Amino acid sequence: MEFTEWIRGRTDEQLRALVSARPELITPVPAHLEGLASRAGSPSAIARVLDRLDRFTLAVVETLAVRDGPMPKERLRELVAAALADDESESGARDAKNGARGTGSGAGDVEPALSVALDRLFELALVFGPDDALDLGPGVRKVLEDPAGLGPRAVDAFRHHAPEQLDEMADEVAPGTEGSGKERLAAVLAQPAALIGSVSPEARGALDQLAWGPPTGRVPNARREVSVASARSPIEELLARGLLAATGEESVTLPREVGLYLRGGRVHRGLLALPPPLEGTARDRKLADRTAAGQAFAFVRSVEELCERWSVEPPGVLRTGGLGVRDLKRTASELDLPEWVAALVVEVAHAAGLIAAGGGVDGEWLPTSGYDLWRVRATADRWVTLAATWLQMDRVPGLVGDRDERDRPLNALHTDLRRSSAPGVRAATLGVLAAAPGLAPARDSVLERLAWEQPRRRGPLREQLTEFALREAEQVGVTGLGALSAHGRALLEGGEAAEVLAPLLPEPVDHVLLQADLTAVAPGPLTSELNRWMTLTTDVESKGGATVYRFSEGSIRRALDAGHGGEELVSMLSRHSATPVPQALSYLVTDVARRHGRIRVGTASAYIRCDDPALLDQITADRRSAALRLRRLAPTVIASRSSRAALVDSLRAMGYAPVAESIDGDVIISQLDSRRTEGLAPARAVASPNGLDPEVAVAAVRALRAGDAAHLARREPVDAPGGQVPRGPATATISALQEAIKQGVRVWIGYLDSQGNATSRILEPARMEGGYLTAYDETRAAVHRFALHRITGVAGL
């Protein structure tokens, strides 16, 4: 049965399952099912779907690939059962020695496991045909290089050898046979027992090392001419007998037939029909959920605090892009987090569209307008945005601090942190955790499970990404104590994660405990507005179960600069304090507010204005003001060549409390907490790489069926009538064509091609517009557009 006809014979439901599992086949939708079959056999499409197969299902594909043609299901079952029986004997001995529990993947389980695997392969169109002739889809064998660790067939392994060399080799190992040297050599290697038995124990040991793969090796001067009699080394013994084939100047390979013989006819060994069991520490689910919820709340607050701090003191953008190492260290210190956690917070906030580069020529990292929208939402909803962004982003915060291939450091927010495989690794890692509710699997157990689930996607980077995913999931709050949380599972499955998380979050408090030493203790997480106000008005002294804030002259002045008045601050403290406002704190606020704004700084370049001449006398007499180059213009005015911003900062450093004023004399309020920039929209949910919207699948299959029906019903070209090509006036031609369109009849036209040659066509006109006629050309069996000025005439049929 041909693959295209097999595809055409699938039901609509089966086709929908195919395009849902392999959405790349309908991007864009092919014109017909023949096009779908062709695309399903393309190397890129096959490689992509093979990457999604688990170890057992891939082993079934490899077993079929070892044979060139179709294979009966019974034979396939025997080969797979042999691999499982081999695993059962080895694991049984191991379990008996170590007292470990078995995996339940012995030969007795081959039938249900094989049926499930074949159903999956039929659904993916990797295998087709009846049970007595199962075969791989077109192109699968070409994509599978060295299936199951077996080398190429003998006829392919020796294709680069000279015919004379093959004839000489065949004469030695298969004397008296007929045919070409390659054919005779392939025939004797199909039963290599005698050849293998004639080599030395050292040569047999070399074969055994290549038997289970990889089937290639490196030897010097691999293409040397050697005979059985002249062989002096084990490698030369194998080369002379064709048991090894030279594929390059220093490379050899083991022919597939020899490898299968050395394996005893088995294709695989140590095969597991079921995934290896996860090993780890059992966790109380409720405790894990509460722990994860606490981490989720802390992560949300860390992002909020980051954006608030960067509103006031934004770090600069490096010329090469990204965040400087010193800025990351400072941010980690301010957030009281390890550097790798601070990098995670920064990266997730950026990927969610909460921070972006802006602020001028050199650029600064600033919160975006999207941050203000995110900040006013409920904590659970804010966490869902951050966690979904982390799960789907292609950036890898764990690489921050490493060095690239050019030995350059990888900075946070740099474009070099992108890895396209990162989202898939995170989803796969969380999928492993979801398979063991209430269990915190060990790292090695997770890696072993992923190696079984996606054997073609292995490597050092993938292991590193898996480790990053495990530790970042704990920090973000998706897992708790190493186990997947209930809200993490809802996030992974596309459920209402916010509704699951909300009851687990700590209840925010709207009060603090003011103390006589100018500190305030928050007995729990503060409400968002109170937390922002405390961050502006105080400095965080310590964090933990209760956060300690400290009031100082600088923090009070910072609040006054932002537009708050002294009385407003005292009133706010009284309203949100569970204890009376200490007298020392009231005096501090009152004193700073009394001195705040007495001095006004404007633009001269800049000037100082004050209603108290004595205070201006004090400033001019201060030695520290010499660098400002002040000049007294009037008893209440001093001019300076410094800029207004530099003058304000200098006076504050001298211990004064000036405020800036506009050209009209109005006080300029420094809204330090409201600097924003335009950024990208928050990351949106993307479709799973292994799924497709059901409605899209239905529409695609409907279009494929319709296109295939039209493709099969296409008409063959017909010959144009003989005789003189129709000619006539242009007006008559257009009128005849309009009538033919109206009546829906065929016409015979004369047409001048681009070279001016007169041709004859039979058309079914469809429409005329813009000086062109669109019609079905029966003489070409296709739809074409004809320029009206080139039609010489029209005749009826």
C-alpha positions in Angstrom: 0.0 0.0 0.0 1.3 3.4 -0.9 1.7 6.0 1.9 -0.4 8.6 0.1 -3.3 6.2 -0.4 -3.0 5.2 3.2 -3.3 8.8 4.3 -6.3 9.3 1.9 -8.0 6.3 3.5 -7.8 7.7 7.1 -11.0 8.9 8.6 -11.6 12.5 9.4 -11.2 11.8 13.1 -7.8 10.2 12.4 -6.7 13.1 10.2 -7.7 15.5 12.9 -5.6 13.6 15.4 -2.7 13.7 13.0 -2.7 17.4 12.4 -3.3 18.1 16.1 -0.3 16.1 17.1 1.8 17.4 14.2 0.6 21.0 13.6 3.6 21.8 11.5 2.0 19.7 8.7 -0.8 22.3 8.2 1.4 25.5 8.4 0.2 26.4 5.9 -2.6 24.0 5.0 -1.6 21.9 2.0 -3.8 22.0 -1.1 -4.7 18.3 -0.9 -3.9 15.1 0.9 -1.1 14.3 -1.5 0.6 17.5 -0.3 0.0 16.5 3.3 1.6 13.1 2.7 4.5 14.7 1.0 5.0 17.2 3.9 4.7 14.4 6.5 7.7 12.7 4.8 10.0 15.8 4.8 13.1 15.4 6.9 12.4 18.4 9.2 8.9 17.2 10.0 10.0 13.7 10.7 12.9 14.8 12.9 10.5 17.1 14.9 8.0 14.3 15.6 10.7 11.8 16.4 12.0 14.1 19.1 8.6 13.8 20.8 8.7 10.0 21.1 9.5 8.2 24.3 12.2 5.6 24.5 10.0 2.5 24.0 8.0 4.0 21.0 11.3 5.2 19.4 12.7 1.7 19.9 9.7 0.3 17.9 10.5 2.7 15.1 14.2 1.8 15.2 13.3 -1.9 15.1 11.3 -1.4 11.9 14.0 0.8 10.5 16.6 -2.0 10.8 14.8 -3.9 8.1 14.5 -2.4 4.6 11.0 -3.5 3.8 7.7 -4.1 5.6 7.8 -6.3 8.8 5.0 -8.5 10.1 3.7 -7.5 13.5 4.5 -11.0 14.9 8.2 -10.5 14.0 8.2 -7.0 15.5 6.7 -8.4 18.7 9.4 -11.1 18.9 12.2 -8.5 18.5 10.7 -6.2 21.1 10.0 -9.0 23.5 13.6 -10.1 23.3 14.8 -6.7 24.3 12.3 -6.6 27.2 13.2 -10.1 28.3 16.9 -9.1 28.3 16.0 -6.1 30.5 13.9 -8.4 32.8 16.8 -10.7 33.4 19.3 -7.9 34.0 17.0 -5.9 36.2 15.8 -9.1 38.0 19.4 -9.9 39.0 20.0 -6.3 40.0 16.8 -6.1 42.1 17.7 -9.4 43.8 21.1 -8.0 44.7 19.9 -4.6 45.8 16.4 -5.4 47.0 14.9 -2.8 44.7 11.4 -3.0 43.3 10.9 -4.0 39.7 9.8 -1.7 36.9 7.1 -4.0 35.5 8.4 -3.9 32.0 9.2 -7.6 31.3 8.4 -9.6 28.2 4.9 -10.4 29.5 4.0 -6.7 29.1 5.1 -6.5 25.4 1.6 -6.9 23.9 -0.2 -4.0 25.6 2.9 -1.8 25.4 3.5 -2.6 21.8 -0.2 -1.9 20.9 -0.1 1.5 22.6 3.1 2.4 20.8 1.8 1.3 17.4 -1.4 3.2 17.9 0.7 6.3 18.7 2.8 5.7 15.6 -0.2 5.2 13.4 -1.7 8.4 14.7 1.5 10.3 13.9 1.8 8.7 10.4 5.2 7.3 11.2 4.1 3.7 10.6 1.5 2.6 8.1 0.2 -0.6 6.5 -1.6 -3.8 7.7 -0.4 -6.0 10.6 1.2 -8.4 8.2 3.2 -5.7 6.5 4.0 -2.8 8.9 6.3 -0.2 7.3 7.8 3.2 8.2 6.5 6.3 6.4 8.6 7.8 3.6 11.8 9.4 4.8 11.9 8.0 8.3 14.8 5.6 7.6 16.8 8.4 6.1 16.4 10.6 9.2 17.2 7.8 11.6 21.0 7.7 11.4 22.5 4.5 13.0 19.1 3.2 14.3 19.5 1.4 17.7 23.3 2.0 17.4 23.6 -0.2 14.3 25.7 0.9 11.4 24.7 1.0 7.7 24.0 -2.1 5.6 27.0 -3.8 4.0 26.1 -2.5 0.5 26.1 1.0 1.9 29.1 0.7 4.2 31.4 -0.4 1.2 30.0 2.0 -1.4 33.1 4.2 -1.2 35.5 1.2 -1.9 37.0 0.7 -5.3 35.4 -2.2 -7.3 38.8 -3.9 -7.7 39.4 -3.8 -3.9 35.9 -5.3 -3.3 36.6 -8.1 -5.8 39.8 -9.0 -4.1 38.2 -9.0 -0.7 35.3 -11.1 -2.0 37.7 -13.6 -3.6 39.3 -14.2 -0.2 36.2 -14.4 2.0 33.7 -15.9 -0.5 35.7 -17.8 -3.2 33.7 -19.5 -5.9 30.7 -17.2 -5.7 29.3 -15.2 -8.5 28.3 -11.5 -8.9 30.0 -8.2 -8.2 32.4 -7.8 -5.4 30.0 -5.7 -3.3 27.2 -8.3 -3.8 29.3 -11.2 -2.9 30.7 -9.5 0.2 27.2 -8.5 1.3 26.0 -12.0 0.9 28.7 -13.5 3.0 28.3 -10.8 5.7 24.6 -11.7 5.9 25.9 -14.9 7.7 29.1 -13.7 9.3 29.6 -16.5 11.8 32.4 -18.2 9.9 34.3 -14.9 9.4 33.9 -13.9 13.0 35.1 -17.3 14.1 38.3 -17.0 12.1 39.6 -13.9 13.8 41.8 -13.7 16.9 40.4 -13.1 20.4 41.7 -9.5 20.3 39.9 -8.8 17.0 36.7 -10.3 18.5 37.1 -8.0 21.5 37.2 -5.0 19.2 34.0 -6.2 17.5 32.3 -6.6 20.9 33.1 -3.0 21.8 31.3 -1.8 18.7 28.4 -4.3 18.9 26.0 -2.1 21.0 27.0 1.2 19.5 28.2 3.6 18.5 29.1 1.5 15.5 31.9 3.8 14.3 35.5 4.2 15.4 38.7 5.9 14.5 41.9 4.2 13.3 44.9 5.6 11.4 45.1 4.8 7.7 41.7 3.1 7.6 41.8 2.8 3.8 45.0 0.7 3.8 45.1 -2.3 1.4 45.4 -5.4 3.4 44.6 -9.1 2.8 43.8 -12.0 5.2 47.3 -13.3 4.8 49.1 -10.0 5.3 47.0 -8.9 8.3 49.2 -8.2 11.3 46.9 -6.4 13.8 43.4 -7.1 15.1 42.0 -4.1 13.1 43.7 -5.4 9.9 42.1 -8.8 10.5 38.7 -7.2 10.5 39.4 -4.9 7.6 40.6 -7.8 5.4 37.5 -9.8 6.1 35.1 -6.9 5.6 33.9 -7.1 9.2 34.9 -3.4 9.4 34.4 -1.0 6.5 36.5 2.1 6.0 34.3 5.2 5.6 37.1 7.7 5.6 40.8 8.1 5.9 40.7 7.6 9.7 37.1 6.2 10.3 35.6 2.7 10.2 32.1 1.4 10.8 30.6 -1.9 11.7 28.2 -3.3 9.0 24.7 -3.7 10.2 24.6 -7.4 9.5 27.6 -8.0 11.6 26.2 -5.9 14.5 23.0 -7.9 14.5 24.8 -11.2 14.6 27.0 -10.0 17.6 23.8 -8.9 19.4 22.3 -12.4 18.9 19.6 -11.1 16.6 18.3 -8.5 19.1 17.9 -4.9 18.1 17.9 -3.4 21.6 18.9 -4.3 25.1 17.9 -2.9 28.5 14.6 -1.7 27.0 11.9 -0.4 29.3 8.3 -0.5 28.2 7.2 1.7 31.1 9.0 4.9 32.3 11.4 4.4 35.2 9.8 5.0 38.6 10.5 8.3 40.3 12.5 8.2 43.5 12.6 11.0 46.0 11.1 12.2 49.3 7.4 12.0 50.0 5.8 15.4 51.1 2.6 16.3 52.8 0.6 17.9 50.0 -1.0 20.6 52.1 2.3 21.5 53.6 3.9 21.6 50.1 1.0 23.8 48.8 1.4 26.3 51.7 5.1 26.4 51.3 4.7 27.1 47.5 2.1 29.7 48.2 4.5 31.5 50.6 7.2 31.4 47.9 4.7 32.7 45.3 3.8 35.6 47.5 7.4 36.5 48.2 8.2 36.3 44.4 5.4 38.7 43.6 6.6 41.1 46.3 10.2 40.9 45.0 9.0 41.9 41.5 7.0 44.7 42.9 9.9 46.0 45.1 12.2 45.7 42.1 10.0 47.9 39.9 9.5 50.4 42.7 13.2 50.8 43.4 14.0 51.0 39.7 11.4 53.8 39.4 13.6 55.8 41.7 17.1 54.8 40.8 17.0 53.0 37.4 20.2 51.2 36.4 21.7 52.0 33.0 21.6 49.8 29.9 25.0 48.5 28.8 26.2 49.4 25.4 26.1 45.8 24.4 22.7 45.4 26.0 21.7 44.0 29.4 22.2 44.8 33.0 25.7 45.5 34.5 27.2 43.2 37.0 27.4 45.9 39.6 23.8 46.9 39.1 22.8 43.2 39.6 24.8 43.0 42.8 23.2 46.2 44.1 19.7 45.0 43.2 20.4 41.6 44.9 21.5 43.5 48.0 18.5 45.8 48.0 16.1 42.9 47.6 18.0 40.8 50.1 18.2 37.9 47.6 21.0 35.8 46.2 22.3 37.0 42.9 20.8 34.1 40.9 17.4 34.8 42.4 17.7 38.5 41.7 18.5 37.6 38.1 15.4 35.4 38.0 13.3 38.3 39.3 14.7 40.7 36.8 14.3 38.4 33.8 10.7 37.4 34.6 9.7 41.0 35.2 11.3 41.9 31.8 9.7 39.0 30.0 6.3 39.9 31.5 6.6 43.4 30.1 6.9 45.1 33.5 10.3 46.6 32.9 12.0 47.7 29.6 14.8 49.9 28.4 14.1 53.6 28.0 14.8 56.9 29.6 17.1 58.7 27.2 20.0 58.3 24.8 22.1 55.9 26.9 19.0 54.1 28.2 17.9 53.0 31.6 15.9 50.0 32.8 12.6 51.4 33.9 9.1 50.1 34.8 6.6 50.2 32.0 3.0 51.5 32.0 2.0 47.8 32.1 3.5 47.6 35.6 0.8 50.0 36.9 -1.9 47.8 35.5 -0.3 44.7 36.9 0.2 46.2 40.4 -3.5 47.0 41.1 -4.6 43.4 40.4 -5.1 40.7 43.1 -1.9 39.0 44.3 -3.0 35.6 42.9 -3.6 37.0 39.5 -0.3 38.8 39.5 1.4 35.6 40.4 -0.3 33.7 37.5 1.1 36.4 35.1 4.6 35.9 36.4 4.5 32.1 36.6 3.0 31.7 33.1 5.7 34.1 31.8 8.4 32.1 33.5 7.0 28.8 32.1 6.8 30.1 28.5 9.8 32.5 28.2 12.8 31.4 26.1 15.3 33.2 28.3 17.5 31.3 30.8 18.2 33.4 34.0 20.4 30.5 35.3 23.1 31.3 32.8 23.7 34.8 34.2 27.3 34.9 35.4 28.5 32.2 33.0 30.7 33.0 30.0 29.9 32.4 26.3 32.0 30.7 23.7 34.1 33.9 23.3 34.8 34.0 27.1 32.5 37.0 27.6 30.3 37.2 30.7 26.6 36.7 30.2 24.7 39.5 31.8 21.1 39.7 32.9 18.7 41.0 30.3 21.2 40.3 27.5 20.0 38.8 24.3 22.5 36.0 24.6 20.4 34.4 27.3 17.8 33.1 24.8 17.5 29.3 24.4 14.7 28.1 22.2 14.5 24.8 24.1 14.0 26.4 27.5 10.1 26.5 27.5 9.9 22.8 26.4 12.4 21.7 29.1 10.4 23.6 31.8 7.1 22.0 30.7 8.7 18.5 30.5 10.3 18.9 33.9 7.0 20.0 35.5 5.3 17.2 33.7 7.6 14.7 35.4 6.7 16.3 38.8 3.0 16.1 37.9 3.3 12.4 37.4 4.2 11.9 41.1 1.8 13.9 43.3 3.2 14.5 46.8 6.7 13.4 45.8 9.8 15.6 45.6 11.8 13.6 43.1 15.6 13.6 43.2 17.5 15.3 40.5 19.0 12.2 39.0 15.6 10.5 39.0 14.1 13.4 37.1 16.9 13.3 34.5 16.5 9.6 34.1 12.8 10.0 33.6 13.3 12.7 31.0 15.9 10.6 29.2 13.2 7.9 28.8 10.4 10.3 27.8 12.5 12.3 25.2 15.6 10.2 24.4 16.5 12.2 21.3 16.6 15.5 23.3 19.6 14.7 25.5 22.8 16.6 26.2 24.7 18.7 28.7 22.6 21.8 28.0 19.3 20.0 28.5 20.5 18.6 31.8 21.6 22.1 32.9 18.2 23.5 31.8 16.4 20.8 33.8 18.4 21.7 36.9 17.6 25.4 36.4 13.9 24.5 36.0 13.8 22.6 39.3 15.3 25.3 41.4 13.5 28.2 39.6 10.1 26.4 40.0 10.7 26.4 43.8 11.7 30.1 43.8 8.7 31.2 41.7 6.3 29.2 43.9 5.3 26.5 41.4 6.7 23.8 43.6 6.9 23.6 47.4 9.5 21.5 49.2 10.4 20.0 45.8 6.8 18.7 45.0 4.5 20.2 42.5 1.8 22.4 44.2 -1.9 22.4 43.5 -1.8 25.8 41.9 1.3 24.8 40.0 -0.6 21.8 38.5 -3.5 24.1 37.6 -1.1 26.4 35.9 0.5 23.5 33.9 -2.9 22.2 32.9 -4.3 25.5 31.9 -6.8 25.6 34.9 -7.8 28.4 37.2 -4.5 28.6 39.1 -5.4 32.0 40.7 -8.5 30.5 42.3 -6.5 27.6 43.7 -3.7 29.9 45.0 -5.8 32.7 46.5 -7.0 30.8 49.7 -3.4 29.8 50.4 -1.9 33.3 50.3 -1.2 35.1 53.6 -3.7 37.8 54.5 -2.1 41.2 54.1 -2.2 43.5 57.1 -2.9 47.2 57.0 -1.0 48.3 60.1 2.5 48.5 61.5 3.9 48.7 65.1 5.8 52.0 65.6 8.6 51.8 68.1 10.5 54.5 70.1 13.8 53.8 68.3 12.4 55.3 65.0 11.6 51.8 63.6 8.3 50.2 62.5 7.6 46.5 62.6 5.2 44.9 60.0 3.7 41.8 61.7 3.0 40.3 58.3 2.9 41.2 54.6 1.5 44.7 54.1 -1.2 45.7 51.7 0.2 46.8 48.4 -0.5 50.6 49.0 0.8 50.5 52.5 3.9 48.7 51.3 4.6 51.3 48.6 4.1 54.1 51.2 6.4 52.5 53.7 9.0 51.8 51.0 9.0 55.5 50.1 9.0 56.8 53.6 11.4 54.4 55.3 14.4 52.2 54.6 14.1 48.4 55.1 16.4 47.4 57.9 15.7 43.6 58.0 13.3 41.0 56.5 12.0 37.8 57.8 8.8 36.8 59.5 8.3 40.4 60.3 9.9 43.3 58.3 11.6 46.1 60.2 11.5 49.6 58.7 13.6 52.5 59.9 12.7 56.2 59.7 15.5 58.7 59.0 15.8 62.3 58.0 16.7 61.1 54.4 13.7 58.8 54.2 11.3 61.5 55.5 12.7 64.0 53.0 12.3 61.5 50.2 8.5 61.4 51.1 8.3 65.2 51.2 10.1 65.4 47.8 7.4 63.1 46.4 4.7 65.7 47.4 3.6 64.5 50.8 3.2 67.1 53.5 4.4 66.8 57.1 0.9 66.7 58.6 -0.1 64.1 56.0 2.8 61.9 57.1 1.9 62.1 60.7 -1.8 61.4 59.9 -0.8 58.4 57.8 1.3 57.0 60.6 -1.5 57.5 63.1 -4.0 55.8 60.9 -1.8 52.7 60.1 -0.1 52.2 63.4 -1.4 49.8 66.0 0.6 51.7 68.6 0.7 55.5 69.4 3.1 57.5 67.3 6.3 57.9 69.3 7.1 61.5 70.2 10.6 61.2 68.7 9.1 60.2 65.3 6.6 63.1 65.4 9.5 65.5 66.2 11.6 64.1 63.4 8.8 64.5 60.8 7.9 67.9 62.0 11.5 69.1 62.1 12.3 67.8 58.6 9.0 69.2 57.2 9.7 72.7 58.8 13.1 72.9 57.1 12.0 71.4 53.9 11.4 73.9 51.1 12.6 77.0 52.9 15.3 77.2 50.2 14.2 77.4 46.6 16.4 76.5 43.6 15.5 77.7 40.1 17.3 78.2 36.8 19.8 81.0 36.3 21.8 78.6 35.2 20.4 78.1 38.7 19.6 80.3 41.6 18.9 80.0 45.3 16.0 82.0 46.7 15.1 82.2 50.4 13.1 84.6 52.5 15.6 84.3 55.4 18.8 86.3 54.5 20.6 84.8 57.5 20.3 81.3 56.0 21.7 82.5 52.7 24.6 84.1 54.6 25.2 80.7 56.2 25.3 79.0 52.8 27.8 81.5 51.3 30.0 81.3 54.3 30.2 77.5 54.1 33.5 76.3 52.6 31.7 73.4 50.9 29.9 75.9 48.7 33.0 77.2 47.0 32.7 74.7 44.1 29.2 76.0 43.4 30.6 79.4 42.4 27.8 81.3 44.1 27.1 85.0 43.6 24.7 87.1 45.9 22.3 89.1 43.7 20.0 90.3 46.4 19.5 89.7 50.1 17.2 86.8 49.3 18.7 85.5 46.0 22.0 83.8 45.1 22.9 82.8 41.6 25.0 79.9 40.6 26.6 78.5 37.3 25.7 75.0 38.3 22.6 73.3 37.0 19.5 73.2 39.1 19.7 69.5 39.7 23.4 69.7 40.7 22.7 72.6 43.0 19.9 70.8 44.7 22.0 67.7 45.3 24.9 69.7 46.6 22.8 71.6 49.1 21.3 68.4 50.3 24.8 67.0 50.8 25.6 70.1 52.9 22.7 69.3 55.2 20.0 71.7 53.8 16.6 70.7 52.5 16.0 72.7 49.3 13.2 72.2 46.8 13.3 72.9 43.1 10.9 75.5 41.6 9.7 76.2 38.1 10.2 79.3 36.0 6.9 80.6 37.4 8.1 80.1 41.0 5.9 77.0 41.6 7.4 74.1 43.6 8.4 71.1 41.4 7.4 67.9 43.1 9.9 65.1 42.4 7.7 62.2 41.5 10.5 59.8 42.0 8.2 56.8 42.1 6.4 57.4 38.8 9.1 57.2 36.1 7.9 54.9 33.4 8.8 53.9 29.9 7.0 52.2 27.0 7.7 48.5 26.8 6.6 45.4 25.1 3.3 43.8 25.9 3.4 41.1 28.6 4.2 37.6 27.3 1.1 35.8 26.2 0.2 32.1 26.4 1.5 30.2 23.4 0.0 27.0 22.0 1.5 23.8 23.1 4.0 22.5 20.5 2.3 19.1 20.7 -1.3 20.4 20.3 -3.7 22.4 18.1 -6.9 24.1 18.6 -9.7 21.6 17.8 -11.6 24.1 15.6 -8.5 24.7 13.6 -8.0 21.0 13.1 -11.6 20.5 12.0 -11.3 23.3 9.5 -7.9 22.1 8.2 -9.2 18.6 7.6 -12.3 19.9 5.8 -10.1 22.0 3.5 -7.8 19.1 2.8 -10.8 16.8 1.9 -12.2 19.5 -0.4 -8.9 20.2 -2.0 -8.2 16.5 -2.5 -11.6 15.9 -4.1 -10.9 18.8 -6.5 -7.4 17.4 -7.1 -8.7 13.9 -8.0 -11.4 15.3 -10.2 -9.1 17.5 -12.3 -9.6 17.2 -16.0 -6.9 16.3 -18.5 -6.0 18.9 -21.2 -7.9 18.7 -24.5 -6.8 19.6 -28.0 -7.8 22.9 -29.5 -10.1 22.7 -32.6 -8.4 22.8 -36.0 -8.9 25.5 -38.6 -8.4 29.3 -38.6 -7.9 31.0 -35.2 -11.0 33.1 -34.3 -10.7 36.8 -35.1 -13.1 39.7 -34.7 -13.6 43.3 -33.5 -12.6 44.1 -29.8 -16.2 45.2 -28.9 -17.6 41.9 -30.3 -15.0 39.9 -28.4 -15.9 41.6 -25.1 -19.6 41.2 -25.7 -19.2 37.5 -26.5 -17.1 36.9 -23.4 -19.7 38.7 -21.2 -22.4 36.6 -22.7 -20.4 33.4 -22.1 -19.9 34.3 -18.5 -23.6 35.0 -18.1 -24.6 31.7 -19.8 -21.8 29.7 -18.2 -20.8 28.1 -21.6 -17.4 27.3 -23.2 -15.9 29.4 -25.9 -13.1 29.1 -28.4 -10.7 32.1 -28.5 -7.6 33.2 -30.4 -4.8 34.5 -28.2 -1.5 36.1 -28.8 1.2 34.9 -26.4 4.0 37.1 -25.0 6.1 36.5 -28.2 3.2 37.5 -30.5 2.4 33.9 -31.6 -1.2 33.2 -32.3 -2.6 30.3 -30.2 -6.0 28.6 -29.9 -7.6 28.0 -26.5 -10.9 26.5 -25.2 -12.1 28.4 -22.1 -14.8 28.4 -19.5 -14.9 32.2 -18.6 -15.4 33.1 -15.0 -15.1 36.9 -14.7 -13.7 40.0 -16.4 -12.1 42.8 -14.4 -9.2 45.3 -14.8 -8.5 44.4 -18.4 -8.1 40.7 -17.7 -10.3 37.6 -18.2 -10.1 34.8 -15.6 -11.1 31.4 -17.0 -10.5 27.7 -16.9 -8.3 26.8 -19.8 -9.2 23.3 -21.0 -6.3 23.1 -23.3 -3.9 23.5 -20.3 -6.2 22.0 -17.6 -5.6 25.0 -15.3 -7.0 28.3 -14.3 -5.3 31.3 -16.0 -5.7 35.1 -16.5 -5.8 36.4 -20.1 -5.1 40.0 -21.1 -8.2 41.2 -23.1 -6.1 43.1 -25.6 -4.4 39.9 -26.6 -7.6 38.0 -27.4 -8.0 38.2 -31.2 -11.6 36.8 -31.4 -14.2 34.5 -29.9 -16.2 31.6 -31.4 -18.9 29.5 -29.9 -18.6 25.7 -29.4 
